[in-house]
Each structure stands twice: as structure tokens, then as C-alpha cells.
Amino acid sequence: MWLAEVIFWCSLAGVVYTYQGYSLLLNTIPKKAHPPVIHPNEWPSVNVIFAAYNEEAVIAAKLKSLLECDYPRDLLSVTIGSDASTDDTDAIVKDFSKKYPLRLNLIRFEHRTGKAEIINYLASVSTSDVLICTDANILHERKSITRAVALLYSDSAYGAVGGSLEYVVRSSQGIAIQENFYRSWENSIRHAESALWQMPMGLEGGFYAIRRKLFKPIPKNFFMEDFYQTLQLYCDGYRAYLHPMVTAYEDVSTQPEEEFQRKKRISTGNFQNLVYFFRCIHSSWKLAFVFWSHKGLRWITPILLIIALISNLMLLHTESLIYKATFAVAVSVALLGVLGNVSSKRKKKIHLIVYIYHFLNMNFALLSGLIQYIKGVNTNVWQPTRRNQN
């Protein structure tokens, strides 16, 4: 049974490494200080682009945050692709353009098209030097675009500069607290990768600046267009940077069902990108190391957990008590996850078990996304999660 033991411990080691070991390793490596934000001699033209579908709850606040940005007004434009919105999104945008001095262009798609195809079109018709790719529910800090562009032009090796999203927790309902904790931890890892190698593993799709000439059309029916743009830059020899002073704000999800669907969609896009860029990822040992440490192992964690459970079951009849103990722990974690699901729906939560539930729910979403990828993706049209700004 030695083979079952090796498989069991290797599977567990992979999970522990990607969720704990890698971040601890990053903390032990000396890092360079973040570069200063120095304004270029000549500012480039910037086009903010994003897709919107039924975003009446947040679109006015989004545009107001862009209006208040301090980037040179004559060099800043905003283009919105309305994905056949059926609410007041289009009317709000048109009314805003009449009232405020913001170069605003609304392009309506009469049939549901999907974010990737809309972004491809908006990028193809843009003539600006820099694209700011964002989402309708992201609120920009006043200096966010100025800082992002200044950093982008501080080094010709930078193909993109990512923004750091600060998550606004307006409610303790549902999974908001757990999701905020996870995303903040995720951002800390990407900041470390940025400071060490200028290779954060994935820019925030909610806010990043990219040189327009380096933007590549996203393949049909692809999810995770931000990860696609990140990897294609690395494959072409460019670098990216996440800077803590380039910030924007986003509400975190509160509904576990909606967050599950979002993570399932993300998981599907993850495997699309893994297969598409597999050869490129492994053309560089550094890129392969960062990818598998941060993302790859995490994406296959559900498979590793299943393998660990099966091998644990095979080892139960051995004389060693350790495998009986690990199996008991696995059963206990599963039961606590069920209790965590119940607790997450109440105002008073038991924090340990809701975090266990969040971990299990996230990995079930990853597994569901993998199954969806294997079955095939026929469309990337999306339903945005419920907005909390109201």
C-alpha cells in the first residue's frame, strides 16, 4: 500500500502548499520597494471600456467616479457596450452624457453578446494609446487612472498595470465577510509576485490599464478575459505590475448561490486559459513555478482532495491509526461545512464553520467549472451578480 500512501500525502501536500506554503514562501523572499509614481512628460490618450448588462443600480455611481478622476479631461474617454440591457442602464448613460463634461460613448448591442466579444469590439474601434478595462460596478479612486498610466509608462517592459480592488463590505449577510477575507489574501499574494518578479498571476478584471497595441482579441466563448490578457503579455515577453496606490472599490458578494455561479464561470475560464497557454506557461521555469504555485494547484484542488479521500479509504484497513484519524477529520470537515451553510444564512455566524463552508463551496464550484469546460462552452453570455450599492 506504499503507493496509496505516497498519493495520499502528495495530494494533501499540494493543497497545503498552494493555500499556505506558497504565501509563506513569498513572505520569506526579500522584495524591492514599489516604484514611485512619476508622471510622464506627455500623457497618452486613455479609453475606459466596459460591458454593461442591466446595471441601473450602479452605472451612475460608476460614471460619477470616472468624472471625478484627475486624469487630463481632454485625453480621457469612456466607451460602454450595453449588452442588450432591458432596464434603465442605457437611459442613465445618455442622461449622464448630457449633464456632465465626460467624453462618453454608448454602443448598444441588440442581442446578448457576452463580455469578451463586447470588449473585443470596443478595443478594436478605440484609437487611444491606453485601454482601461473595467466593470460597471467598480468605483475609481480619484487618482487611480493617473497612477496606473504613469506606472505603465515608467517602464517599456510593462504591458499592463493592474489596479488593487478594495472590497467594500456593506453587510455581514451571506458570505460577504468570508469573500472579503479570501480576496484580500489573494491580492496580498499578487502584490508579492508583482514586487518580486513583475509577474502577478492574473490582473484584476475590474480594473487594469493595458497598452492598446498589446491588447489581443479574446477567443470566442472565453471567460476570464483578464487572465487571458495577463498570460498573453507574459508569453510575448512583457511584464505587468500591481501597485498598492492604484486603487478602486468593489462590493463583495453576499449571496452564496450567486457567488457559486460566478466561481463556476471563473473555473471554466481558468481551464480554457490553462489549455490555451499550456505550452507558453511551461516555456519559462519562473512562469511555470508562479503559475502552478499560485493558480494551477488551486484550480485542481478539488481533484487532489478527491484523490486524497479515495487513497485514505484504501488505507483504512492498515494498522496505522493516522489514516483513521485523517478520515475522521475529513468527515468532520464535511459536517462542519453543512453547518456552515446554515450558519452563513443567519445574522449571528459561527466564524470557523462559515469559513470551512466557503472553502468547500468554492472548491465545488471549481469542480463544476471543470466539468462544464469538459462538456464544452457554447456561450459566454453572463448574468451579473446582484449589486449592493443601493
Secondary structure, DSSP 8 states (H G I E B T S, - for coil): -HHHHHHHHHHHHHHHIIIIIHHHHHHHS-----------SS---EEEEEEESS-TTTHHHHHHHHHT--S-GGGEEEEEEEES--SSHHHHHHHHHHHS--EEEEEEESS---HHHHHHHHHHH---SEEEEE-TT-EE-TTHHHHHHHHHTT-TTEEEEEEEEEEE----STTHHHHHHHHHHHHHHHHHHHHHHS--SS--TTEEEEEGGG-----TT---HHHHHHHHHHHTT-EEEEEEEEEEEEE----HHHHHHHHHHHHHHHHHHHHHTHHHHTTSHHHHHHHIIIIIHHHTHHHHHHHHHHHHHHTTTSS-THHHHHHHHHHHHHHHHHHHHHHHTSSS--HHHHHHHHHHHHHHHHHHHHHHHHH---------------
